[in-house]
Amino acid sequence: EIINRKGKLRKKKAILYTGRFSKLLQNKGHDVLIKAFTHLFDLGIQDYELWLAGSTEMGGNEYIRELKKQAHDLPISFFTDLPYTSLIDLYRQAMFFWSASGYGIDEIREPEKCEHFGISLVEAMAAGCIPLTVFKGGFKEIVNNKKTGFFWDTPQELAKLTFDLIKNPSAITLISQKAKERSQIYSKEIFISNFLNLIQKF
């Protein structure tokens, strides 16, 4: 657990991903994240947990059973069909936000299989999670690489990036704050302000 200057619980040693458990149009890449977490564990980071949260759809339960087999005895937890308030609690507690949505996809040929925007990514950043995502789809617009998060190409690279951050607490503090600030450009207030400025031009 990470304690802030006021002595209150701020973050736990946890990595979060939120996305539906499904193999339908968009494969969210849970299996890739489990592989990356295995690499992180092998690098010696064995006091962190991986939290996978999401809704279940057609075939979701069978998919989760497959993922649990892959997770085996690693500290990986599955949270299904949580109410929004409980999901927000996970955002607030997690240190990092991982996503493999779009991994292995040619976004020119199959753009529909990449994350179009990524509201869960923005919610995670607003809660101070450091995002580590693939350089695909809407993620490219949200994350400033190495300033408000990181992009990765392979599960091994995702594990190494996370490992390096864990070993550098000051970087975690700085990038977490920058991620929070970046998320605010997608706030309702900014949206309304930009919309009003737009219509005033006509």
N, C-alpha and C positions, 0 to 999 in steps of 0.2 A: 504494500500500500504506500502511496505517496501522500505526505502530509504537507499542507501549505504553511505559510508563515504564521497564520492565525491558529495553527494546531488542529485544523479540521481536515477530515479526509477529503482529498481532492481526486485522486485517481488510483485505480488498482492496476496491478501488473497484468493487464489484459489487452488482447487484440480483438477487435470487433469487425464483423461483416454482417450487413443486413441486406437480404435479397431473397426473393421467393425461392423455395425449394422445388425446382421444376426443371425438366429437360425440354420444355416446349420451345417457343421461338428463340428466346435468349437463354443460353446456358450460362448461369451465373458463375461457374468456375469454382464451386466449393471444393471440388477434388484437388484443384490446383493449389488452393490456399492450404489445404491439409498437407499437401506435399511440401509447400514452403515452410509450414510450421514444423514439419519433421526435420527439415534442414536446420531451422533455427534451434531446435532442441539438440540436434547433433553438434551444433556449434558451442553448446554449453549453456544456452539460455533455457534453464529447466524450471524456473520459478514463475514463468508467464503462462497464461491461459489463452486459448483461442475460443471466442464466443461466436457461434454461427446462429443468426436469428433471421426468421422470415416466415412468410405464410406458406401454407401447404395447398397445392392444387392437384389436379389430376396426375396421379403417379407420384405425388410428392412423398408419401409415406414409404413407398418402396425405395425411392431415391435416398431418403434419409437412412434407411437400413443399410444401403450400400456405403454411404459415407461413414456411418458408425463403424462398419467393418474396417474401412480404411484408417479411421482414427485410432482404432485398436485401444491401447491403454494410455494414449497421450492425454494430457489435460485439455480436452476439447469438449465443450458443452454445446448442446443444441437447444434453441429456444424457438418454439413454433407457435404461430398465431397469437402473439402477445398483444395485449391492449397497448394503445399508443403511449400511455403514461409509463408503462413498464419498459417500452422500447427506449423512451427518452432517458430513463434511469441507466440503461446500458450505455448509451452515448456518453452520459455524464461520468460514468465510472471507467470507461475504457481509455487506454493511453493512445492506442493506434487504431486506425481504420484501414483495413486491407480490402482491396477489390480486384478480382480477376475477370470482371465482366468485359467481354470482348477479346479475352486472351485467345490467341491462335486464329483470330478471324481476320479476313481481308475486308477491311471496312469500305473499300471502294466497290467491291463486288457484292458484299452483303452488309450494307450499313445498318439494316434493321436488326442485326444480331449484336450490335454494340449499344452501350448505354446512351440514350438520346440526350439526356440532360444529367440526371444523377442527383435527385433531391435528397436521397439518403446520405450522399457524400457531403452536401452542404450542411445538413443537420448535424453530421458528425463533426465537421469543422467548427460549427457554431458552438459545440460542446467542448471544444479544445482538443479533439482527437487529431493526431497527425495522420494525414492520408498518404497511403502508398498504393498507387493505382497503375493500370496500364495506360499507355498513351493512345487512347482510342475514344471516339465519340465525344460526348459532352464533357468528359473529364478533362480534355485538353483545354477547354475554355475556363474551367474552374480552378485548377491547380497551377500555381506558378512553381515550376520544378526547382527544388532545393531552397525555395523561399517559404512556401506555404505547404509543402508536401514533396513527394517524390514519385517519379515514374520508374517502372521496372519492366524488363523484357522476359526474364526467366524466374521460376520459383527460387532458384539459387540466389539470384540477385536480390529478390525481395527479402529473403532471409538475411543476406549480408547487410543490406541497407538498414534493416531493423536492428540487427546486432550492433552496428556502428552507432546508431542513435541511442540504444540502451546504455552503451558504454560512455555516452556523452550527455549527461543530465542537463547541462547548460543549453545544449542545442535543442533538447526536448522542450525546455521552457520557452525559448525564443520562438521556435517554429510553431508550437502550440498556440502562442499568442498571435502570431502572424496569420495562422489558419482561422482563428476566431475573427480577426479583423477582415480577412478576405471574404468570409461568409456573409458579412453584412452588406455587400454589394447586391445580394439577392434578397434582401429584406423587403417586406411589404412597403415600408416607408420609402425606400429608395425607388421601388417600382412605381409607386404613385407619383413621386416627384418627377421621375423621368417621363412618365406618361403625360403629366400636365405640361412639362416643358415642351414635349413634342406637339401637343395639340395647340399650344399657344403660337406655334409658327404658322398656323393656317388661318 
